[in-house]
Amino acid sequence: MPTVHYQLRWPDGSVARCHSPSTVIRHYLAPHTRYPLARFMELAREAYPRASERVREVYGYACSSAADQLEVLEREAARFADQPDAEVEVLDLA
């Protein structure tokens, strides 16, 4: 199953390298696109369980790295929860 790596720019300008265990993420996020933080997290909360389920369909077990990556995103997003205009930019999606 192909892994998809992508980079995000958080509201503070920091860049993070992220991954998805499935190409499903490409149905949710677009490269070179800014998302309001809440919308980005909404999409991530939909995409990562679907990615994990896709791994289950192929290999017979869920992907713990999908849950781990979503947890990292949740933790990072919480840092900006008090910023109503916070945006996340998807820099690339390979």
N, C-alpha and C positions, 0 to 999 in steps of 0.2 A: 504494500500500500504506500503510495507516495506521500511523503511528508511535505508540507508547505511551510516555508519560512517567510516571515515578513517583519518589517520594522515599523514601529510606531513612534510618533513624537507626542509626548505627554504635554499637558498645558504649561509646565515649567520649562519646556524646551529639551528635557532629557529624552534620549532615544533608547528604545528597548527592542531587542530582537526577540521575536516570539515564534511559536510554531504551532501547527495543527497537524494531527496525525492523519488527516484526510483532506482531499481537495474540496470538501464541502465548504470550507471557510470562504472559498472564492464566490460562493453564492450569496454570501452575507456582506463581505467587505470588498471595497474597490481600491486599487492603488491610487495614490495621489489625490486622496479624498479626505476632507475634514468632516468629522462627525461631532455633534454635541456629545459631551461625555455620557449623558444618560442614554442617548440613542446607541452610542458605541457599545455600552455595556449590555443594553437590551439585545443587540445583535450577537454579541459574544455569548450571552446566556442561552441563546437559541442555537448558535452554531456548534459550540463545543460538545454538548450532549449528542447532537446529531453526528458529529465526527466520531465520537466514541462508539455510537451505535453502528456506524458504518464499519468500524474496525471489528465490532462483535459479529456483524453479518459475514465478514470475510474470514476471520480467524477463530470465531467462537468465544471470544472474551472481550470485555470492555477495555478501553484504553485508559489507563490511569494517568498517562501524561496529558491527556485532554483535560481531565479534572485538575491536575496540577497547574496547567497553564491558565485555566480559568481562575483558579485561586490567586495566582500572581496578579492577573488583571484586576480582580476584585480588590485586592490589597492596594495596588497602585491607584486605582480609581478613587478609593476612599480618601486618599490624600487630598483630592481636589473637590470633594463633595460640597464644600462650603463656597465654591466658586460657580455661581449660576451660569456664567458664560463660558465655562471651560469646554475646550474642544480637544479631541484626539485626532491626529492626522495619521493616516496610513501612508507611509512613505513608499513602500514597495510591497509587492505580494508575488513572490516567485513560486 
